[in-house]
Structure formats: structure tokens, C-alpha cells
């Protein structure tokens, strides 16, 4: 049957049949994207101890078709070799012109766009998100190569007048050195490119450890890096399932001068502690608990659309996902009704390559367990399920309904912890002061959202919400131009935008005498 399915007909075929992960891989236009070895020293290399780890499709968990590939699991020895080689490569790469680095990045952007459909299918296979979401991620990921190809030639320093007559102070911007990049599974392409593009634009070399759940997208990117003509050892991508061991090595290695990590606050604190021995520069994008606020004067229909996008993108598995939905008491019932109807009318769970599917599974059992716990805890304390609420074993092991809860109150787990799953918790509030106290009552501060037509409230709430990024009358904020990052225990540093390159550079002061 597989031989009768054209490559272009794959997505249509999945609406009427289920292919194994291996069968989907056989339909790729560019099968060279499918790699299982590590990429360093400009070569594809097996682990030094020949160990591998298995990558499975979360949408097909427990079935015969879940297996995607066995991936080499690199060792500390392999990482040491790659880091040392990156250090050697840095001695030359730091001297290259910004325009040269710009051309490399733009070529990589073009290659990602040329291969976007295969890259998106690869994300669906290993991550589970719906194809439309995955294709959007590839375009978003590629945009960082385009953006930083344009930023690289604009790296400039300053000339500062000295207090000493005739003297001048030169502030030179230089690349920091070898960078370690540690990325999560929820955006297996974009979380790499957002960091990698800025590092390359600055003139750094990098060693990347992708998430063990989703290494295939990273290795496909490594293939495109090779095709783009990057010098050997400028970019090294090493998959491994020895996460704690390799994370510690990267943070403590004296040749690595900068570490960029996206993940949980708990792990971020560990990595920060491990980096202290060498006083590394860090960029940490950590956990969130984003408030989504709808004031009484908001356009409710637009707020419903924004909340749906901000809450349920990728089944709620995004770092800036709305976690607590605060709805003003005057419109609470109307919003709850319209939001629930939106979910009922829109959602279809299933295999992300089916064009009728809007949402895929959770990534693994731990994520599913947390979602179930949050729903059960809320209901036990008085919340009401308006929609969903069930573990959907009839579809697959890791599927859970997109769920809407009303009558959620402070003290429930879902208000205190990041769910990272498809549960919308509707919380009622009265005054602006009450709202700010509730929204800011958390140790993290990554993103937030609010809907209002009051121009005065725009500035007041924007300034008083304790978050690093804010969407006002929109539920979608991510793009390459955005300075991405949080405050409080959501970390520090900014990625993307004109500021993103700064975290990969140092400022050297040169005083020139008369």
C-alpha cells in the first residue's frame, strides 16, 4: 500500500489511514535530512562507546508504528573532543568578516525554507504537534537565520571621549568564544536556531546538545549546516540521552565561555550553580506561569480567539503558554460560554500529519500525569469542567482532551504550577488591584497577556505586570524581532531582536593616548 502513496499525497492519505513512523520517513523528498549520528569535526560520527537511544512518535505510543530511529548517544569523551575542536575553530572564525557570517546564515535560511515540508513532518513525528503548528515552527526557526544574517554586519562599537584631553576610549565588541547550547523538546528546531543564529552572527563557535526526545530535527539542521558550507567545527551537534552528565560537563568545561539553556527553573538553577566554577556567561529562559487577563471593556470575541491561541498552541506545551486565565466578573459567564464553544467547535485530537487534526499528544507520560493531577486537584477543590477533562486513551497513550475549567480559585495546583498542557483555568476577578495581586503572585515572570480597550490601562498594566514579555490585545507574540526572555525565576538574557546578539559578545575597552 505504501508504494501507492505519492510524497505529495502523504498528508491526504493520513486522513484515511495510519502510517508507521518509518513509512512516513520513506515519503520524504530529501531523505538526506534523516540522520542518526552526531555531527562534529565536520563529520557524521558514532558515539565512542557505540551506545544508542530510541526516539519514538508520541502520537503512536504503545503501537507497532511508534519507533522512528535509534540515535547515537554521545559520551563525555565525544563532547570534550567537540569542545576542544570548537575552540580551535574559534581562533579563525572570530576573525571572519560579519558579511561572511551573514552570507552563511542567509544560505542556511534558504535551505530551511527549501526543505520546510520535510522538516515540519520530522517535528510532527518526534514531537507530536499538528502539521500546521510544525510548519509554522520551521518558518519561525528559519526566520532567526534571516534576522541575524541582517544583524551580523551591523555589529558596532563606540568611541568615548576620555576625561583626559586628547585620549579616546574605544569600546570594541568581540565574540565571547565557544558556546554551549542546551535545548528542550517542545520547539526542536526553533529553540536551536534562536540561539545558534545569534552566536554565529557574533563570531562564536557552538556545541549543541538537543533534547533526547527530539534529536532528529537538530540532526536534520546539522545536515543543512554542512550543505550551507560552514567550516568544520564551527557548529557541532551531538545528541545524547546522558542529559545530566553532559549538562554538567558543558557548564563546567573551561573552554566554554557561554551557556544558553531553555527549560525548567529547577534545572536552570542547577546549571547556573555548575557554571559558577568558571564564571560563565549565561542566558536562561526558564519556566513560566503566564497570566491571560480579560478586562470588562475588552472585545470578548477577540479575547476568546487570543486565549485559544495563547493557551492551546501545541497542546499547551509552550513556554509562553497562557496558564492562568483571569476574566473580569462582569463578563466571566459570557467569556466562559464563548470560549468553551470555540474549543468544542474547533478541536480534533489525533496524529498531527492528518490535515483534519488540530492538536496532537503530550510528549510523554510525565507530562500527561501532571495534566491529570492538575485537573483532578482543581475539581476536588470546587472547579467545574466545562469541556474535556479526560485522558483520551481511545486515541493514544499520551492524548488528553483540551480542557476548560471554570470556578478556579487561588490555592489550586493549576494556579501555582505551570501545567504545560491543554488545560485552561478560568479565574474570576473584580478590581485592577485584585488582578495585579493575583497575577504577580508567582516566583516566575516570563510572559503575560491582557485584553482591554482602555488606553490608560495599557500603560498601567504593562508597567505593573511582573513579566518579561507582554501581549496586549493579541495572543501571539513570538517573532524574530521580539526581545525574548523573562524576569524573576524565569531567567535572564534576551534572545532574538537586536539585543539577542549582545549575549554572545564581550566589550573590550581600549584607551588610546594622545
C-alpha positions as CSV (number, residue, x, y, z in Angstrom):
1,X,0.0,0.0,0.0
2,X,2.8,2.4,0.8
3,X,4.2,2.3,-2.7
4,X,0.9,3.7,-4.0
5,X,1.2,6.8,-1.8
6,X,3.0,9.7,-3.5
7,X,5.1,12.1,-1.4
8,X,2.7,14.9,-2.2
9,X,-0.3,12.7,-1.2
10,X,1.1,11.8,2.2
11,X,-0.9,14.3,4.2
12,X,-4.1,13.5,2.3
13,X,-3.5,9.8,2.8
14,X,-3.2,10.2,6.6
15,X,-6.8,11.4,6.8
16,X,-7.9,7.9,5.9
17,X,-5.2,5.6,7.1
18,X,-2.4,5.4,9.7
19,X,1.2,5.0,8.5
20,X,4.0,3.9,10.8
21,X,6.7,6.4,11.6
22,X,9.1,4.5,9.4
23,X,6.7,4.6,6.5
24,X,6.3,8.4,6.8
25,X,10.1,8.8,6.7
26,X,10.2,6.9,3.4
27,X,8.0,9.6,1.8
28,X,10.4,12.5,2.5
29,X,11.5,14.5,-0.6
30,X,15.0,14.9,0.9
31,X,16.0,11.7,2.7
32,X,19.4,13.2,3.4
33,X,17.8,15.1,6.2
34,X,17.4,11.8,8.1
35,X,20.5,11.4,10.3
36,X,21.2,9.2,13.3
37,X,24.9,10.1,14.0
38,X,26.4,13.0,15.8
39,X,27.8,15.9,13.7
40,X,31.2,17.2,14.8
41,X,34.7,17.7,13.4
42,X,32.7,18.3,10.2
43,X,31.8,14.6,10.0
44,X,29.0,12.2,11.0
45,X,30.3,10.2,13.9
46,X,29.1,7.3,16.0
47,X,29.3,7.5,19.8
48,X,32.7,6.5,21.1
49,X,31.1,3.6,23.1
50,X,28.6,2.8,20.3
51,X,25.6,3.3,22.6
52,X,22.3,4.4,21.1
53,X,18.9,5.6,22.3
54,X,15.5,5.2,20.8
55,X,13.3,8.0,19.5
56,X,9.5,7.2,19.3
57,X,6.5,9.0,18.0
58,X,4.3,10.2,20.9
59,X,1.2,10.1,18.8
60,X,1.7,6.4,18.2
61,X,3.0,5.5,21.7
62,X,2.4,1.8,22.5
63,X,1.7,0.8,18.9
64,X,3.9,-1.0,16.5
65,X,4.4,2.1,14.4
66,X,5.8,4.4,17.2
67,X,9.5,3.6,16.5
68,X,11.3,6.3,14.5
69,X,15.0,5.8,14.8
70,X,17.9,4.7,17.0
71,X,20.2,7.7,17.6
72,X,23.8,7.7,18.7
73,X,24.2,8.7,22.3
74,X,27.4,10.7,22.6
75,X,29.7,10.5,25.6
76,X,31.6,12.9,27.7
77,X,34.7,12.0,25.7
78,X,32.9,12.9,22.5
79,X,31.8,16.2,23.9
80,X,35.3,17.0,25.1
81,X,36.6,16.3,21.6
82,X,33.9,18.5,20.1
83,X,34.5,21.4,22.6
84,X,38.3,21.3,22.0
85,X,37.8,21.3,18.3
86,X,35.3,24.2,18.5
87,X,37.9,26.1,20.5
88,X,40.5,25.6,17.7
89,X,37.9,26.6,15.1
90,X,37.0,29.7,17.1
91,X,40.6,31.1,16.7
92,X,39.9,31.5,13.0
93,X,36.1,32.0,12.9
94,X,36.3,35.0,15.2
95,X,38.4,36.8,12.6
96,X,35.9,36.3,9.8
97,X,34.0,39.3,8.5
98,X,30.5,39.9,9.6
99,X,29.4,39.9,5.9
100,X,30.9,36.4,5.5
101,X,28.9,35.1,8.5
102,X,25.8,36.9,7.2
103,X,26.1,35.0,3.9
104,X,26.4,31.7,5.7
105,X,23.3,32.4,7.8
106,X,21.3,33.5,4.9
107,X,22.2,30.4,2.9
108,X,21.0,28.3,5.9
109,X,17.8,30.3,5.9
110,X,17.2,29.5,2.3
111,X,17.9,25.8,2.8
112,X,15.4,25.6,5.7
113,X,12.7,27.2,3.6
114,X,13.5,24.8,0.7
115,X,13.1,21.8,2.9
116,X,10.3,23.2,5.2
117,X,7.8,20.5,4.4
118,X,10.1,17.6,5.3
119,X,11.4,19.4,8.4
120,X,7.8,20.0,9.5
121,X,6.9,16.3,9.1
122,X,10.0,15.4,11.2
123,X,8.8,17.7,14.0
124,X,5.4,16.0,13.9
125,X,6.9,12.6,14.1
126,X,9.2,13.2,17.1
127,X,7.2,15.9,18.9
128,X,3.6,15.1,18.1
129,X,2.3,18.6,17.3
130,X,-0.1,19.2,14.4
131,X,1.5,19.7,11.0
132,X,0.3,23.3,10.7
133,X,2.0,24.1,14.0
134,X,5.1,22.3,12.9
135,X,5.3,24.1,9.6
136,X,4.8,27.4,11.5
137,X,7.7,26.4,13.8
138,X,10.0,25.8,10.8
139,X,9.2,29.2,9.3
140,X,9.8,30.8,12.7
141,X,13.0,28.8,13.2
142,X,14.3,29.8,9.8
143,X,13.5,33.5,10.4
144,X,16.2,33.7,13.0
145,X,18.8,32.8,10.4
146,X,17.4,35.6,8.2
147,X,17.2,38.1,11.0
148,X,20.7,37.5,12.3
149,X,22.1,37.4,8.8
150,X,21.0,41.0,8.7
151,X,22.2,41.9,12.2
152,X,25.8,40.5,11.8
153,X,27.0,43.3,9.5
154,X,25.6,45.9,12.0
155,X,27.8,45.0,14.9
156,X,29.4,48.2,16.0
157,X,31.3,49.6,19.0
158,X,31.7,53.1,20.3
159,X,34.3,55.8,20.6
160,X,34.0,57.5,24.0
161,X,35.7,60.8,25.0
162,X,38.0,60.5,27.9
163,X,38.3,62.9,30.8
164,X,42.0,63.2,29.8
165,X,42.3,65.7,26.9
166,X,43.3,64.0,23.7
167,X,42.6,60.5,24.9
168,X,40.0,58.3,23.3
169,X,38.3,55.2,24.7
170,X,37.4,52.6,22.2
171,X,34.6,50.1,23.2
172,X,35.1,47.1,20.9
173,X,32.6,44.3,20.6
174,X,34.1,40.8,20.2
175,X,32.7,37.3,20.2
176,X,32.8,35.6,23.6
177,X,34.1,32.2,22.5
178,X,32.8,28.7,22.4
179,X,29.2,28.5,23.4
180,X,27.2,25.6,24.8
181,X,23.6,25.4,23.7
182,X,21.2,23.2,25.6
183,X,17.6,23.0,24.1
184,X,14.2,21.5,25.0
185,X,11.9,19.2,23.1
186,X,8.8,21.5,22.7
187,X,10.4,23.5,19.8
188,X,13.0,21.1,18.5
189,X,14.0,23.5,15.6
190,X,13.3,27.0,16.8
191,X,14.9,26.7,20.2
192,X,18.2,25.8,18.5
193,X,18.1,28.4,15.7
194,X,17.2,31.3,18.1
195,X,20.4,30.7,20.0
196,X,22.6,29.4,17.2
197,X,21.9,32.2,14.7
198,X,22.9,34.9,17.3
199,X,26.1,33.1,18.3
200,X,27.2,32.7,14.6
201,X,26.4,36.3,13.8
202,X,28.6,37.4,16.7
203,X,31.5,35.1,15.5
204,X,31.3,32.4,18.1
205,X,31.5,28.6,17.6
206,X,29.0,26.3,19.2
207,X,28.4,22.9,20.6
208,X,24.7,21.9,20.7
209,X,23.0,19.3,22.9
210,X,19.5,18.8,21.6
211,X,16.7,17.3,23.8
212,X,16.9,13.5,23.8
213,X,13.1,13.3,23.0
214,X,13.6,15.3,19.7
215,X,17.1,14.9,18.3
216,X,16.1,14.3,14.6
217,X,15.2,17.9,13.9
218,X,18.6,19.0,15.2
219,X,20.5,16.5,13.1
220,X,18.5,17.5,10.0
221,X,19.6,21.0,10.8
222,X,23.2,19.8,11.0
223,X,22.9,18.4,7.5
224,X,21.7,21.7,6.2
225,X,24.6,23.5,8.1
226,X,27.0,21.2,6.3
227,X,25.3,21.9,2.9
228,X,25.5,25.7,3.6
229,X,29.3,25.5,3.7
230,X,30.1,26.3,7.3
231,X,33.7,25.5,8.2
232,X,34.2,22.3,10.2
233,X,33.8,22.6,14.0
234,X,32.1,26.0,13.9
235,X,28.8,24.2,14.6
236,X,28.7,20.8,16.4
237,X,25.5,19.0,17.2
238,X,25.8,16.0,19.5
239,X,22.7,14.0,20.5
240,X,22.8,12.1,23.8
241,X,20.5,10.6,26.4
242,X,23.1,11.2,29.2
243,X,21.4,14.5,29.9
244,X,22.6,15.3,33.5
245,X,26.2,14.1,32.8
246,X,26.6,16.2,29.6
247,X,24.8,19.2,31.0
248,X,27.3,19.3,33.9
249,X,30.2,18.9,31.6
250,X,29.2,21.7,29.4
251,X,28.6,24.0,32.3
252,X,32.0,23.2,34.0
253,X,34.2,23.0,30.9
254,X,36.8,25.8,31.0
255,X,36.8,26.2,27.2
256,X,33.1,27.0,27.0
257,X,32.6,30.7,27.8
258,X,28.8,31.0,27.4
259,X,25.9,28.6,28.0
260,X,22.4,29.2,26.7
261,X,19.6,27.0,28.1
262,X,15.8,26.8,27.7
263,X,14.0,24.6,30.2
264,X,12.6,24.4,33.7
265,X,13.6,26.7,36.5
266,X,14.7,23.8,38.6
267,X,17.2,22.6,36.0
268,X,18.3,26.2,35.3
269,X,19.3,26.7,38.9
270,X,21.4,23.5,38.7
271,X,23.1,24.7,35.6
272,X,23.8,28.1,37.0
273,X,25.4,26.5,40.1
274,X,27.5,24.3,37.9
275,X,28.6,27.2,35.8
276,X,29.8,29.2,38.8
277,X,33.1,27.4,38.9
278,X,34.2,29.0,35.6
279,X,32.0,32.2,35.9
280,X,30.4,31.5,32.6
281,X,28.1,34.0,30.9
282,X,24.5,32.6,30.9
283,X,21.3,33.0,29.1
284,X,18.5,31.2,30.9
285,X,14.9,31.0,29.5
286,X,13.1,29.1,32.3
287,X,9.6,28.2,33.5
288,X,6.6,30.4,33.1
289,X,3.1,30.7,34.6
290,X,1.6,33.2,32.2
291,X,-1.5,35.2,33.2
292,X,-4.0,35.9,30.4
293,X,-6.3,38.8,31.5
294,X,-9.6,39.9,30.0
295,X,-10.9,43.2,31.4
296,X,-14.5,44.1,31.4
297,X,-14.2,46.5,28.5
298,X,-12.4,44.0,26.2
299,X,-13.7,42.9,22.8
300,X,-14.8,39.4,24.1
301,X,-14.8,37.7,20.7
302,X,-11.2,38.8,20.0
303,X,-10.2,37.8,23.6
304,X,-11.6,34.3,23.0
305,X,-9.6,33.9,19.8
306,X,-6.4,35.2,21.6
307,X,-6.9,33.0,24.6
308,X,-7.4,29.9,22.4
309,X,-4.2,30.6,20.5
310,X,-2.2,31.5,23.6
311,X,-3.4,28.6,25.7
312,X,-3.7,25.7,23.3
313,X,-0.9,26.1,20.8
314,X,1.0,22.8,20.6
315,X,-1.5,21.3,23.1
316,X,-0.4,23.9,25.7
317,X,3.3,22.8,25.6
318,X,4.9,26.1,25.0
319,X,7.0,28.2,27.5
320,X,4.8,31.3,27.0
321,X,1.6,29.4,27.1
322,X,-1.3,31.1,29.0
323,X,-1.6,29.2,32.2
324,X,-4.0,31.3,34.3
325,X,-6.9,33.0,32.6
326,X,-8.2,35.9,34.7
327,X,-11.6,37.1,33.5
328,X,-13.4,40.1,34.9
329,X,-16.5,39.2,36.8
330,X,-18.8,41.4,34.6
331,X,-18.0,39.2,31.5
332,X,-17.0,36.0,33.2
333,X,-20.0,33.9,32.2
334,X,-20.1,35.2,28.6
335,X,-16.4,34.6,28.1
336,X,-16.6,31.1,29.6
337,X,-19.5,30.2,27.3
338,X,-17.9,31.6,24.1
339,X,-14.5,30.1,24.9
340,X,-16.0,26.7,25.6
341,X,-18.0,26.8,22.3
342,X,-14.8,27.7,20.5
343,X,-13.0,24.7,21.8
344,X,-15.9,22.3,21.1
345,X,-16.2,23.6,17.5
346,X,-12.6,23.7,16.6
347,X,-10.6,20.9,18.2
348,X,-9.8,17.5,16.8
349,X,-7.2,15.3,18.5
350,X,-5.0,12.8,16.6
351,X,-2.0,12.2,14.5
352,X,-0.5,15.6,13.6
353,X,0.0,14.6,9.9
354,X,-3.7,14.2,9.4
355,X,-4.9,17.5,7.9
356,X,-8.1,17.5,9.9
357,X,-6.2,17.2,13.2
358,X,-5.7,20.4,15.2
359,X,-3.9,19.1,18.3
360,X,-1.5,16.2,19.0
361,X,-0.5,14.3,22.1
362,X,1.6,15.3,25.1
363,X,5.2,14.5,24.7
364,X,5.5,11.7,27.3
365,X,3.9,10.1,30.4
366,X,5.3,12.6,32.9
367,X,3.6,15.5,31.1
368,X,0.3,13.5,30.9
369,X,0.5,12.7,34.6
370,X,0.9,16.4,35.5
371,X,-2.1,17.4,33.4
372,X,-4.3,14.8,35.0
373,X,-3.2,15.8,38.5
374,X,-4.0,19.5,37.9
375,X,-7.5,18.7,36.6
376,X,-8.2,16.3,39.5
377,X,-6.9,18.7,42.1
378,X,-9.0,21.6,40.7
379,X,-12.2,19.6,40.5
380,X,-11.6,18.2,44.1
381,X,-11.4,21.8,45.3
382,X,-14.6,23.1,43.6
383,X,-13.7,23.7,39.9
384,X,-16.2,22.7,37.2
385,X,-15.2,21.1,33.9
386,X,-16.9,22.9,31.0
387,X,-15.2,20.9,28.3
388,X,-12.9,17.9,28.1
389,X,-11.2,16.7,31.2
390,X,-10.4,13.2,30.2
391,X,-7.3,11.2,29.3
392,X,-8.0,10.1,25.8
393,X,-6.6,6.5,25.7
394,X,-9.0,5.7,22.9
395,X,-6.8,7.9,20.6
396,X,-3.4,7.1,22.1
397,X,-1.4,6.7,25.3
398,X,-0.4,10.4,25.7
399,X,-3.5,12.2,24.5
400,X,-5.6,14.4,26.8
401,X,-8.7,16.4,26.0
402,X,-8.3,20.1,25.6
403,X,-10.0,21.1,28.8
404,X,-11.8,24.2,30.1
405,X,-12.2,24.7,33.9
406,X,-14.4,27.4,35.5
407,X,-14.6,28.4,39.1
408,X,-10.8,28.0,39.6
409,X,-9.5,29.8,42.7
410,X,-6.1,30.6,44.1
411,X,-4.6,27.6,46.0
412,X,-5.4,25.1,43.3
413,X,-2.2,23.5,41.9
414,X,-3.0,24.8,38.4
415,X,-2.7,28.4,39.7
416,X,0.6,27.7,41.4
417,X,2.4,25.5,38.9
418,X,3.0,25.6,35.1
419,X,0.7,22.9,33.7
420,X,2.5,22.7,30.3
421,X,-0.6,21.0,28.9
422,X,-4.0,21.6,27.4
423,X,-6.0,22.9,30.4
424,X,-7.5,26.4,30.5
425,X,-8.2,27.6,34.1
426,X,-10.8,30.4,34.2
427,X,-10.4,32.6,37.3
428,X,-12.8,35.5,38.2
429,X,-11.5,38.9,39.4
430,X,-13.1,42.2,40.3
431,X,-10.7,45.2,40.5
432,X,-7.5,46.0,38.8
433,X,-5.7,45.9,42.1
434,X,-7.0,42.5,42.9
435,X,-6.0,41.3,39.4
436,X,-2.4,42.6,39.8
437,X,-2.0,40.9,43.2
438,X,-3.2,37.6,41.8
439,X,-1.2,37.8,38.5
440,X,2.0,38.8,40.2
441,X,1.7,36.2,43.0
442,X,4.3,33.8,41.5
443,X,8.0,33.4,41.6
444,X,8.3,33.4,37.8
445,X,7.7,36.0,35.1
446,X,8.1,35.0,31.5
447,X,5.1,36.1,29.5
448,X,1.7,37.6,30.1
449,X,-1.3,38.8,28.0
450,X,-4.2,41.1,28.5
451,X,-7.2,42.4,26.6
452,X,-8.6,45.9,27.1
453,X,-9.7,48.9,25.1
454,X,-8.7,51.4,27.8
455,X,-5.6,53.3,26.6
456,X,-4.8,54.3,30.2
457,X,-4.9,50.7,31.4
458,X,-2.4,49.8,28.6
459,X,0.4,51.6,30.3
460,X,-0.6,50.9,33.9
461,X,-1.0,47.1,33.5
462,X,2.0,46.8,31.1
463,X,4.3,48.5,33.6
464,X,3.0,46.7,36.7
465,X,2.7,43.1,35.5
466,X,5.9,41.2,36.5
467,X,6.7,39.6,33.2
468,X,9.4,39.9,30.6
469,X,7.1,39.9,27.6
470,X,3.5,41.0,27.2
471,X,0.9,40.6,24.5
472,X,-1.8,43.4,24.6
473,X,-4.9,42.5,22.6
474,X,-3.0,39.6,21.0
475,X,-2.4,36.0,22.0
476,X,0.6,35.6,19.6
477,X,3.8,37.4,20.5
478,X,6.7,35.4,19.2
479,X,8.8,36.5,16.2
480,X,12.5,37.1,15.5
481,X,12.2,40.8,16.2
482,X,11.0,40.3,19.8
483,X,13.5,40.5,22.7
484,X,12.5,37.1,24.1
485,X,13.1,36.4,27.8
486,X,11.8,36.6,31.3
487,X,12.4,38.1,34.8
488,X,12.3,36.8,38.3
489,X,12.9,33.0,38.3
490,X,12.0,32.8,34.6
491,X,15.7,33.6,33.9
492,X,17.7,36.4,32.3
493,X,19.2,37.3,29.0
494,X,17.3,38.1,25.7
495,X,17.1,36.1,22.5
496,X,16.1,37.4,19.1
497,X,15.8,41.1,18.3
498,X,18.7,43.5,18.0
499,X,19.5,42.6,21.6
500,X,20.0,38.9,21.0
501,X,23.5,39.2,19.7
502,X,24.7,41.0,22.7
503,X,24.6,37.9,24.9
504,X,27.3,36.3,22.7
505,X,29.7,39.2,22.8
506,X,32.1,40.9,25.2
507,X,33.0,44.6,25.3
508,X,36.7,45.3,25.3
509,X,37.8,48.8,26.3
510,X,40.9,50.3,24.7
511,X,42.3,53.6,25.9
512,X,44.3,55.4,23.2
513,X,46.6,58.1,24.5
514,X,47.4,61.4,22.9
